[in-house]
């Protein structure tokens, strides 16, 4: 796994890109949950959103090994 990605001469930490991807996925999932009113099943919305983000980030980092 590479820890630094070169984007047109700018070295960007790989974790920053994975965080951005996980945030976008988390935002999409949040909208879907709001649309179908699934948050009524959640005890603490902010804690649940953070846990989903951490799980998505772990999945993205795990899958990044196969992409590079």
mmCIF file of the N, C-alpha and C atoms, coordinates in Angstrom:
data_MODEL
# 
_entry.id   MODEL 
# 
loop_
_atom_site.group_PDB 
_atom_site.id 
_atom_site.type_symbol 
_atom_site.label_atom_id 
_atom_site.label_alt_id 
_atom_site.label_comp_id 
_atom_site.label_asym_id 
_atom_site.label_entity_id 
_atom_site.label_seq_id 
_atom_site.pdbx_PDB_ins_code 
_atom_site.Cartn_x 
_atom_site.Cartn_y 
_atom_site.Cartn_z 
_atom_site.occupancy 
_atom_site.B_iso_or_equiv 
_atom_site.pdbx_formal_charge 
_atom_site.auth_seq_id 
_atom_site.auth_comp_id 
_atom_site.auth_asym_id 
_atom_site.auth_atom_id 
_atom_site.pdbx_PDB_model_num 
ATOM 1   N N  . UNK A 1 1  ? 0.840   -1.174 0.000   1.00 0.00 ? 1  UNK A N  1 
ATOM 2   C CA . UNK A 1 1  ? 0.000   0.000  0.000   1.00 0.00 ? 1  UNK A CA 1 
ATOM 3   C C  . UNK A 1 1  ? 0.885   1.237  0.000   1.00 0.00 ? 1  UNK A C  1 
ATOM 4   N N  . UNK A 1 2  ? 0.550   2.181  -0.835  1.00 0.00 ? 2  UNK A N  1 
ATOM 5   C CA . UNK A 1 2  ? 1.302   3.425  -0.899  1.00 0.00 ? 2  UNK A CA 1 
ATOM 6   C C  . UNK A 1 2  ? 0.706   4.408  0.097   1.00 0.00 ? 2  UNK A C  1 
ATOM 7   N N  . UNK A 1 3  ? 1.576   5.145  0.761   1.00 0.00 ? 3  UNK A N  1 
ATOM 8   C CA . UNK A 1 3  ? 1.108   6.083  1.782   1.00 0.00 ? 3  UNK A CA 1 
ATOM 9   C C  . UNK A 1 3  ? 0.994   7.501  1.260   1.00 0.00 ? 3  UNK A C  1 
ATOM 10  N N  . UNK A 1 4  ? 1.595   7.776  0.091   1.00 0.00 ? 4  UNK A N  1 
ATOM 11  C CA . UNK A 1 4  ? 1.529   9.102  -0.512  1.00 0.00 ? 4  UNK A CA 1 
ATOM 12  C C  . UNK A 1 4  ? 1.154   8.927  -1.978  1.00 0.00 ? 4  UNK A C  1 
ATOM 13  N N  . UNK A 1 5  ? 0.209   9.729  -2.441  1.00 0.00 ? 5  UNK A N  1 
ATOM 14  C CA . UNK A 1 5  ? -0.250  9.657  -3.821  1.00 0.00 ? 5  UNK A CA 1 
ATOM 15  C C  . UNK A 1 5  ? 0.166   10.940 -4.529  1.00 0.00 ? 5  UNK A C  1 
ATOM 16  N N  . UNK A 1 6  ? 0.721   10.810 -5.712  1.00 0.00 ? 6  UNK A N  1 
ATOM 17  C CA . UNK A 1 6  ? 1.163   11.957 -6.503  1.00 0.00 ? 6  UNK A CA 1 
ATOM 18  C C  . UNK A 1 6  ? 0.049   12.372 -7.455  1.00 0.00 ? 6  UNK A C  1 
ATOM 19  N N  . UNK A 1 7  ? -0.517  13.569 -7.240  1.00 0.00 ? 7  UNK A N  1 
ATOM 20  C CA . UNK A 1 7  ? -1.566  14.100 -8.110  1.00 0.00 ? 7  UNK A CA 1 
ATOM 21  C C  . UNK A 1 7  ? -1.004  15.338 -8.795  1.00 0.00 ? 7  UNK A C  1 
ATOM 22  N N  . UNK A 1 8  ? -0.582  15.184 -10.045 1.00 0.00 ? 8  UNK A N  1 
ATOM 23  C CA . UNK A 1 8  ? -0.017  16.278 -10.838 1.00 0.00 ? 8  UNK A CA 1 
ATOM 24  C C  . UNK A 1 8  ? 1.112   16.993 -10.101 1.00 0.00 ? 8  UNK A C  1 
ATOM 25  N N  . UNK A 1 9  ? 1.993   16.253 -9.484  1.00 0.00 ? 9  UNK A N  1 
ATOM 26  C CA . UNK A 1 9  ? 3.144   16.828 -8.808  1.00 0.00 ? 9  UNK A CA 1 
ATOM 27  C C  . UNK A 1 9  ? 2.910   17.209 -7.356  1.00 0.00 ? 9  UNK A C  1 
ATOM 28  N N  . UNK A 1 10 ? 1.682   17.082 -6.878  1.00 0.00 ? 10 UNK A N  1 
ATOM 29  C CA . UNK A 1 10 ? 1.368   17.403 -5.483  1.00 0.00 ? 10 UNK A CA 1 
ATOM 30  C C  . UNK A 1 10 ? 1.242   16.090 -4.716  1.00 0.00 ? 10 UNK A C  1 
ATOM 31  N N  . UNK A 1 11 ? 2.041   15.954 -3.676  1.00 0.00 ? 11 UNK A N  1 
ATOM 32  C CA . UNK A 1 11 ? 1.998   14.742 -2.866  1.00 0.00 ? 11 UNK A CA 1 
ATOM 33  C C  . UNK A 1 11 ? 0.899   14.867 -1.812  1.00 0.00 ? 11 UNK A C  1 
ATOM 34  N N  . UNK A 1 12 ? -0.053  13.965 -1.881  1.00 0.00 ? 12 UNK A N  1 
ATOM 35  C CA . UNK A 1 12 ? -1.212  13.990 -0.984  1.00 0.00 ? 12 UNK A CA 1 
ATOM 36  C C  . UNK A 1 12 ? -1.200  12.693 -0.174  1.00 0.00 ? 12 UNK A C  1 
ATOM 37  N N  . UNK A 1 13 ? -1.366  12.799 1.146   1.00 0.00 ? 13 UNK A N  1 
ATOM 38  C CA . UNK A 1 13 ? -1.445  11.572 1.943   1.00 0.00 ? 13 UNK A CA 1 
ATOM 39  C C  . UNK A 1 13 ? -2.643  10.723 1.493   1.00 0.00 ? 13 UNK A C  1 
ATOM 40  N N  . UNK A 1 14 ? -2.421  9.444  1.354   1.00 0.00 ? 14 UNK A N  1 
ATOM 41  C CA . UNK A 1 14 ? -3.479  8.546  0.889   1.00 0.00 ? 14 UNK A CA 1 
ATOM 42  C C  . UNK A 1 14 ? -4.671  8.558  1.838   1.00 0.00 ? 14 UNK A C  1 
ATOM 43  N N  . UNK A 1 15 ? -4.420  8.680  3.129   1.00 0.00 ? 15 UNK A N  1 
ATOM 44  C CA . UNK A 1 15 ? -5.511  8.669  4.096   1.00 0.00 ? 15 UNK A CA 1 
ATOM 45  C C  . UNK A 1 15 ? -6.485  9.829  3.865   1.00 0.00 ? 15 UNK A C  1 
ATOM 46  N N  . UNK A 1 16 ? -5.981  10.974 3.423   1.00 0.00 ? 16 UNK A N  1 
ATOM 47  C CA . UNK A 1 16 ? -6.854  12.118 3.141   1.00 0.00 ? 16 UNK A CA 1 
ATOM 48  C C  . UNK A 1 16 ? -7.848  11.776 2.034   1.00 0.00 ? 16 UNK A C  1 
ATOM 49  N N  . UNK A 1 17 ? -7.383  11.117 0.997   1.00 0.00 ? 17 UNK A N  1 
ATOM 50  C CA . UNK A 1 17 ? -8.286  10.724 -0.087  1.00 0.00 ? 17 UNK A CA 1 
ATOM 51  C C  . UNK A 1 17 ? -9.298  9.690  0.375   1.00 0.00 ? 17 UNK A C  1 
ATOM 52  N N  . UNK A 1 18 ? -8.864  8.756  1.201   1.00 0.00 ? 18 UNK A N  1 
ATOM 53  C CA . UNK A 1 18 ? -9.801  7.730  1.694   1.00 0.00 ? 18 UNK A CA 1 
ATOM 54  C C  . UNK A 1 18 ? -10.843 8.354  2.616   1.00 0.00 ? 18 UNK A C  1 
ATOM 55  N N  . UNK A 1 19 ? -10.436 9.360  3.404   1.00 0.00 ? 19 UNK A N  1 
ATOM 56  C CA . UNK A 1 19 ? -11.395 10.058 4.275   1.00 0.00 ? 19 UNK A CA 1 
ATOM 57  C C  . UNK A 1 19 ? -12.437 10.788 3.452   1.00 0.00 ? 19 UNK A C  1 
ATOM 58  N N  . UNK A 1 20 ? -12.019 11.424 2.367   1.00 0.00 ? 20 UNK A N  1 
ATOM 59  C CA . UNK A 1 20 ? -12.966 12.147 1.505   1.00 0.00 ? 20 UNK A CA 1 
ATOM 60  C C  . UNK A 1 20 ? -13.949 11.174 0.870   1.00 0.00 ? 20 UNK A C  1 
ATOM 61  N N  . UNK A 1 21 ? -13.463 10.030 0.401   1.00 0.00 ? 21 UNK A N  1 
ATOM 62  C CA . UNK A 1 21 ? -14.346 9.022  -0.195  1.00 0.00 ? 21 UNK A CA 1 
ATOM 63  C C  . UNK A 1 21 ? -15.328 8.492  0.845   1.00 0.00 ? 21 UNK A C  1 
ATOM 64  N N  . UNK A 1 22 ? -14.854 8.209  2.041   1.00 0.00 ? 22 UNK A N  1 
ATOM 65  C CA . UNK A 1 22 ? -15.736 7.700  3.101   1.00 0.00 ? 22 UNK A CA 1 
ATOM 66  C C  . UNK A 1 22 ? -16.761 8.752  3.508   1.00 0.00 ? 22 UNK A C  1 
ATOM 67  N N  . UNK A 1 23 ? -16.371 10.027 3.505   1.00 0.00 ? 23 UNK A N  1 
ATOM 68  C CA . UNK A 1 23 ? -17.315 11.093 3.864   1.00 0.00 ? 23 UNK A CA 1 
ATOM 69  C C  . UNK A 1 23 ? -18.427 11.206 2.827   1.00 0.00 ? 23 UNK A C  1 
ATOM 70  N N  . UNK A 1 24 ? -18.076 11.111 1.556   1.00 0.00 ? 24 UNK A N  1 
ATOM 71  C CA . UNK A 1 24 ? -19.092 11.184 0.497   1.00 0.00 ? 24 UNK A CA 1 
ATOM 72  C C  . UNK A 1 24 ? -20.053 10.010 0.607   1.00 0.00 ? 24 UNK A C  1 
ATOM 73  N N  . UNK A 1 25 ? -19.518 8.816  0.820   1.00 0.00 ? 25 UNK A N  1 
ATOM 74  C CA . UNK A 1 25 ? -20.383 7.644  0.995   1.00 0.00 ? 25 UNK A CA 1 
ATOM 75  C C  . UNK A 1 25 ? -21.268 7.789  2.226   1.00 0.00 ? 25 UNK A C  1 
ATOM 76  N N  . UNK A 1 26 ? -20.709 8.336  3.289   1.00 0.00 ? 26 UNK A N  1 
ATOM 77  C CA . UNK A 1 26 ? -21.476 8.542  4.519   1.00 0.00 ? 26 UNK A CA 1 
ATOM 78  C C  . UNK A 1 26 ? -22.596 9.562  4.301   1.00 0.00 ? 26 UNK A C  1 
ATOM 79  N N  . UNK A 1 27 ? -22.307 10.613 3.568   1.00 0.00 ? 27 UNK A N  1 
ATOM 80  C CA . UNK A 1 27 ? -23.334 11.629 3.284   1.00 0.00 ? 27 UNK A CA 1 
ATOM 81  C C  . UNK A 1 27 ? -24.466 11.042 2.449   1.00 0.00 ? 27 UNK A C  1 
ATOM 82  N N  . UNK A 1 28 ? -24.125 10.208 1.472   1.00 0.00 ? 28 UNK A N  1 
ATOM 83  C CA . UNK A 1 28 ? -25.169 9.562  0.664   1.00 0.00 ? 28 UNK A CA 1 
ATOM 84  C C  . UNK A 1 28 ? -26.020 8.633  1.522   1.00 0.00 ? 28 UNK A C  1 
ATOM 85  N N  . UNK A 1 29 ? -25.371 7.875  2.387   1.00 0.00 ? 29 UNK A N  1 
ATOM 86  C CA . UNK A 1 29 ? -26.101 6.964  3.266   1.00 0.00 ? 29 UNK A CA 1 
ATOM 87  C C  . UNK A 1 29 ? -26.994 7.737  4.245   1.00 0.00 ? 29 UNK A C  1 
ATOM 88  N N  . UNK A 1 30 ? -26.489 8.881  4.726   1.00 0.00 ? 30 UNK A N  1 
ATOM 89  C CA . UNK A 1 30 ? -27.289 9.719  5.626   1.00 0.00 ? 30 UNK A CA 1 
ATOM 90  C C  . UNK A 1 30 ? -28.560 10.207 4.946   1.00 0.00 ? 30 UNK A C  1 
ATOM 91  N N  . UNK A 1 31 ? -28.441 10.636 3.697   1.00 0.00 ? 31 UNK A N  1 
ATOM 92  C CA . UNK A 1 31 ? -29.622 11.110 2.956   1.00 0.00 ? 31 UNK A CA 1 
ATOM 93  C C  . UNK A 1 31 ? -30.628 9.993  2.728   1.00 0.00 ? 31 UNK A C  1 
ATOM 94  N N  . UNK A 1 32 ? -30.141 8.818  2.424   1.00 0.00 ? 32 UNK A N  1 
ATOM 95  C CA . UNK A 1 32 ? -31.041 7.678  2.229   1.00 0.00 ? 32 UNK A CA 1 
ATOM 96  C C  . UNK A 1 32 ? -31.763 7.355  3.526   1.00 0.00 ? 32 UNK A C  1 
ATOM 97  N N  . UNK A 1 33 ? -31.028 7.389  4.643   1.00 0.00 ? 33 UNK A N  1 
ATOM 98  C CA . UNK A 1 33 ? -31.665 7.095  5.932   1.00 0.00 ? 33 UNK A CA 1 
ATOM 99  C C  . UNK A 1 33 ? -32.686 8.161  6.309   1.00 0.00 ? 33 UNK A C  1 
ATOM 100 N N  . UNK A 1 34 ? -32.418 9.422  5.995   1.00 0.00 ? 34 UNK A N  1 
ATOM 101 C CA . UNK A 1 34 ? -33.387 10.481 6.273   1.00 0.00 ? 34 UNK A CA 1 
ATOM 102 C C  . UNK A 1 34 ? -34.633 10.324 5.409   1.00 0.00 ? 34 UNK A C  1 
ATOM 103 N N  . UNK A 1 35 ? -34.417 9.992  4.150   1.00 0.00 ? 35 UNK A N  1 
ATOM 104 C CA . UNK A 1 35 ? -35.541 9.874  3.214   1.00 0.00 ? 35 UNK A CA 1 
ATOM 105 C C  . UNK A 1 35 ? -36.512 8.777  3.640   1.00 0.00 ? 35 UNK A C  1 
ATOM 106 N N  . UNK A 1 36 ? -35.989 7.660  4.113   1.00 0.00 ? 36 UNK A N  1 
ATOM 107 C CA . UNK A 1 36 ? -36.840 6.539  4.515   1.00 0.00 ? 36 UNK A CA 1 
ATOM 108 C C  . UNK A 1 36 ? -37.120 6.525  6.018   1.00 0.00 ? 36 UNK A C  1 
ATOM 109 N N  . UNK A 1 37 ? -36.775 7.597  6.697   1.00 0.00 ? 37 UNK A N  1 
ATOM 110 C CA . UNK A 1 37 ? -37.052 7.778  8.121   1.00 0.00 ? 37 UNK A CA 1 
ATOM 111 C C  . UNK A 1 37 ? -36.519 6.625  8.978   1.00 0.00 ? 37 UNK A C  1 
ATOM 112 N N  . UNK A 1 38 ? -35.297 6.202  8.675   1.00 0.00 ? 38 UNK A N  1 
ATOM 113 C CA . UNK A 1 38 ? -34.686 5.120  9.439   1.00 0.00 ? 38 UNK A CA 1 
ATOM 114 C C  . UNK A 1 38 ? -34.007 5.613  10.711  1.00 0.00 ? 38 UNK A C  1 
ATOM 115 N N  . UNK A 1 39 ? -33.846 6.919  10.839  1.00 0.00 ? 39 UNK A N  1 
ATOM 116 C CA . UNK A 1 39 ? -33.221 7.453  12.044  1.00 0.00 ? 39 UNK A CA 1 
ATOM 117 C C  . UNK A 1 39 ? -34.107 7.301  13.278  1.00 0.00 ? 39 UNK A C  1 
ATOM 118 N N  . UNK A 1 40 ? -35.362 7.000  13.096  1.00 0.00 ? 40 UNK A N  1 
ATOM 119 C CA . UNK A 1 40 ? -36.235 6.800  14.258  1.00 0.00 ? 40 UNK A CA 1 
ATOM 120 C C  . UNK A 1 40 ? -35.860 5.525  15.008  1.00 0.00 ? 40 UNK A C  1 
ATOM 121 N N  . UNK A 1 41 ? -35.093 4.634  14.363  1.00 0.00 ? 41 UNK A N  1 
ATOM 122 C CA . UNK A 1 41 ? -34.641 3.401  14.999  1.00 0.00 ? 41 UNK A CA 1 
ATOM 123 C C  . UNK A 1 41 ? -33.306 3.563  15.720  1.00 0.00 ? 41 UNK A C  1 
ATOM 124 N N  . UNK A 1 42 ? -32.713 4.762  15.608  1.00 0.00 ? 42 UNK A N  1 
ATOM 125 C CA . UNK A 1 42 ? -31.379 5.011  16.151  1.00 0.00 ? 42 UNK A CA 1 
ATOM 126 C C  . UNK A 1 42 ? -31.506 5.791  17.443  1.00 0.00 ? 42 UNK A C  1 
ATOM 127 N N  . UNK A 1 43 ? -30.747 5.366  18.462  1.00 0.00 ? 43 UNK A N  1 
ATOM 128 C CA . UNK A 1 43 ? -30.825 6.019  19.761  1.00 0.00 ? 43 UNK A CA 1 
ATOM 129 C C  . UNK A 1 43 ? -30.130 7.374  19.763  1.00 0.00 ? 43 UNK A C  1 
ATOM 130 N N  . UNK A 1 44 ? -28.906 7.456  19.249  1.00 0.00 ? 44 UNK A N  1 
ATOM 131 C CA . UNK A 1 44 ? -28.123 8.689  19.265  1.00 0.00 ? 44 UNK A CA 1 
ATOM 132 C C  . UNK A 1 44 ? -27.605 8.921  17.847  1.00 0.00 ? 44 UNK A C  1 
ATOM 133 N N  . UNK A 1 45 ? -28.224 9.855  17.148  1.00 0.00 ? 45 UNK A N  1 
ATOM 134 C CA . UNK A 1 45 ? -27.956 10.031 15.722  1.00 0.00 ? 45 UNK A CA 1 
ATOM 135 C C  . UNK A 1 45 ? -26.501 10.392 15.436  1.00 0.00 ? 45 UNK A C  1 
ATOM 136 N N  . UNK A 1 46 ? -25.923 11.328 16.178  1.00 0.00 ? 46 UNK A N  1 
ATOM 137 C CA . UNK A 1 46 ? -24.545 11.757 15.917  1.00 0.00 ? 46 UNK A CA 1 
ATOM 138 C C  . UNK A 1 46 ? -23.559 10.612 16.139  1.00 0.00 ? 46 UNK A C  1 
ATOM 139 N N  . UNK A 1 47 ? -23.769 9.850  17.192  1.00 0.00 ? 47 UNK A N  1 
ATOM 140 C CA . UNK A 1 47 ? -22.891 8.715  17.476  1.00 0.00 ? 47 UNK A CA 1 
ATOM 141 C C  . UNK A 1 47 ? -23.027 7.653  16.393  1.00 0.00 ? 47 UNK A C  1 
ATOM 142 N N  . UNK A 1 48 ? -24.241 7.422  15.935  1.00 0.00 ? 48 UNK A N  1 
ATOM 143 C CA . UNK A 1 48 ? -24.478 6.449  14.864  1.00 0.00 ? 48 UNK A CA 1 
ATOM 144 C C  . UNK A 1 48 ? -23.811 6.901  13.570  1.00 0.00 ? 48 UNK A C  1 
ATOM 145 N N  . UNK A 1 49 ? -23.937 8.181  13.228  1.00 0.00 ? 49 UNK A N  1 
ATOM 146 C CA . UNK A 1 49 ? -23.306 8.706  12.018  1.00 0.00 ? 49 UNK A CA 1 
ATOM 147 C C  . UNK A 1 49 ? -21.789 8.563  12.082  1.00 0.00 ? 49 UNK A C  1 
ATOM 148 N N  . UNK A 1 50 ? -21.214 8.842  13.240  1.00 0.00 ? 50 UNK A N  1 
ATOM 149 C CA . UNK A 1 50 ? -19.770 8.697  13.398  1.00 0.00 ? 50 UNK A CA 1 
ATOM 150 C C  . UNK A 1 50 ? -19.342 7.238  13.256  1.00 0.00 ? 50 UNK A C  1 
ATOM 151 N N  . UNK A 1 51 ? -20.112 6.333  13.847  1.00 0.00 ? 51 UNK A N  1 
ATOM 152 C CA . UNK A 1 51 ? -19.779 4.910  13.752  1.00 0.00 ? 51 UNK A CA 1 
ATOM 153 C C  . UNK A 1 51 ? -19.870 4.415  12.311  1.00 0.00 ? 51 UNK A C  1 
ATOM 154 N N  . UNK A 1 52 ? -20.874 4.883  11.583  1.00 0.00 ? 52 UNK A N  1 
ATOM 155 C CA . UNK A 1 52 ? -21.006 4.509  10.171  1.00 0.00 ? 52 UNK A CA 1 
ATOM 156 C C  . UNK A 1 52 ? -19.823 5.050  9.380   1.00 0.00 ? 52 UNK A C  1 
ATOM 157 N N  . UNK A 1 53 ? -19.409 6.288  9.665   1.00 0.00 ? 53 UNK A N  1 
ATOM 158 C CA . UNK A 1 53 ? -18.260 6.876  8.976   1.00 0.00 ? 53 UNK A CA 1 
ATOM 159 C C  . UNK A 1 53 ? -16.992 6.068  9.236   1.00 0.00 ? 53 UNK A C  1 
ATOM 160 N N  . UNK A 1 54 ? -16.769 5.675  10.477  1.00 0.00 ? 54 UNK A N  1 
ATOM 161 C CA . UNK A 1 54 ? -15.569 4.899  10.818  1.00 0.00 ? 54 UNK A CA 1 
ATOM 162 C C  . UNK A 1 54 ? -15.604 3.538  10.123  1.00 0.00 ? 54 UNK A C  1 
ATOM 163 N N  . UNK A 1 55 ? -16.759 2.909  10.078  1.00 0.00 ? 55 UNK A N  1 
ATOM 164 C CA . UNK A 1 55 ? -16.872 1.621  9.393   1.00 0.00 ? 55 UNK A CA 1 
ATOM 165 C C  . UNK A 1 55 ? -16.626 1.774  7.894   1.00 0.00 ? 55 UNK A C  1 
ATOM 166 N N  . UNK A 1 56 ? -17.174 2.816  7.293   1.00 0.00 ? 56 UNK A N  1 
ATOM 167 C CA . UNK A 1 56 ? -16.942 3.060  5.870   1.00 0.00 ? 56 UNK A CA 1 
ATOM 168 C C  . UNK A 1 56 ? -15.475 3.371  5.595   1.00 0.00 ? 56 UNK A C  1 
ATOM 169 N N  . UNK A 1 57 ? -14.851 4.149  6.460   1.00 0.00 ? 57 UNK A N  1 
ATOM 170 C CA . UNK A 1 57 ? -13.439 4.466  6.287   1.00 0.00 ? 57 UNK A CA 1 
ATOM 171 C C  . UNK A 1 57 ? -12.591 3.190  6.367   1.00 0.00 ? 57 UNK A C  1 
ATOM 172 N N  . UNK A 1 58 ? -12.900 2.328  7.305   1.00 0.00 ? 58 UNK A N  1 
ATOM 173 C CA . UNK A 1 58 ? -12.184 1.060  7.403   1.00 0.00 ? 58 UNK A CA 1 
ATOM 174 C C  . UNK A 1 58 ? -12.365 0.211  6.152   1.00 0.00 ? 58 UNK A C  1 
ATOM 175 N N  . UNK A 1 59 ? -13.576 0.192  5.620   1.00 0.00 ? 59 UNK A N  1 
ATOM 176 C CA . UNK A 1 59 ? -13.831 -0.562 4.394   1.00 0.00 ? 59 UNK A CA 1 
ATOM 177 C C  . UNK A 1 59 ? -13.106 0.016  3.194   1.00 0.00 ? 59 UNK A C  1 
ATOM 178 N N  . UNK A 1 60 ? -13.087 1.330  3.090   1.00 0.00 ? 60 UNK A N  1 
ATOM 179 C CA . UNK A 1 60 ? -12.399 1.977  1.973   1.00 0.00 ? 60 UNK A CA 1 
ATOM 180 C C  . UNK A 1 60 ? -10.900 1.729  2.056   1.00 0.00 ? 60 UNK A C  1 
ATOM 181 N N  . UNK A 1 61 ? -10.328 1.834  3.247   1.00 0.00 ? 61 UNK A N  1 
ATOM 182 C CA . UNK A 1 61 ? -8.894  1.584  3.414   1.00 0.00 ? 61 UNK A CA 1 
ATOM 183 C C  . UNK A 1 61 ? -8.580  0.122  3.104   1.00 0.00 ? 61 UNK A C  1 
ATOM 184 N N  . UNK A 1 62 ? -9.429  -0.780 3.538   1.00 0.00 ? 62 UNK A N  1 
ATOM 185 C CA . UNK A 1 62 ? -9.213  -2.202 3.256   1.00 0.00 ? 62 UNK A CA 1 
ATOM 186 C C  . UNK A 1 62 ? -9.267  -2.470 1.752   1.00 0.00 ? 62 UNK A C  1 
ATOM 187 N N  . UNK A 1 63 ? -10.243 -1.879 1.055   1.00 0.00 ? 63 UNK A N  1 
ATOM 188 C CA . UNK A 1 63 ? -10.380 -2.091 -0.382  1.00 0.00 ? 63 UNK A CA 1 
ATOM 189 C C  . UNK A 1 63 ? -9.319  -1.354 -1.182  1.00 0.00 ? 63 UNK A C  1 
ATOM 190 N N  . UNK A 1 64 ? -8.684  -0.344 -0.598  1.00 0.00 ? 64 UNK A N  1 
ATOM 191 C CA . UNK A 1 64 ? -7.665  0.403  -1.328  1.00 0.00 ? 64 UNK A CA 1 
ATOM 192 C C  . UNK A 1 64 ? -6.454  -0.466 -1.645  1.00 0.00 ? 64 UNK A C  1 
ATOM 193 N N  . UNK A 1 65 ? -6.257  -1.495 -0.886  1.00 0.00 ? 65 UNK A N  1 
ATOM 194 C CA . UNK A 1 65 ? -5.138  -2.394 -1.140  1.00 0.00 ? 65 UNK A CA 1 
ATOM 195 C C  . UNK A 1 65 ? -5.306  -3.085 -2.495  1.00 0.00 ? 65 UNK A C  1 
ATOM 196 N N  . UNK A 1 66 ? -6.542  -3.344 -2.884  1.00 0.00 ? 66 UNK A N  1 
ATOM 197 C CA . UNK A 1 66 ? -6.810  -4.015 -4.147  1.00 0.00 ? 66 UNK A CA 1 
ATOM 198 C C  . UNK A 1 66 ? -6.840  -3.053 -5.318  1.00 0.00 ? 66 UNK A C  1 
ATOM 199 N N  . UNK A 1 67 ? -7.007  -1.756 -5.063  1.00 0.00 ? 67 UNK A N  1 
ATOM 200 C CA . UNK A 1 67 ? -7.083  -0.763 -6.130  1.00 0.00 ? 67 UNK A CA 1 
ATOM 201 C C  . UNK A 1 67 ? -5.721  -0.298 -6.603  1.00 0.00 ? 67 UNK A C  1 
ATOM 202 N N  . UNK A 1 68 ? -4.712  -0.344 -5.733  1.00 0.00 ? 68 UNK A N  1 
ATOM 203 C CA . UNK A 1 68 ? -3.398  0.168  -6.122  1.00 0.00 ? 68 UNK A CA 1 
ATOM 204 C C  . UNK A 1 68 ? -2.466  -0.915 -6.579  1.00 0.00 ? 68 UNK A C  1 
# 
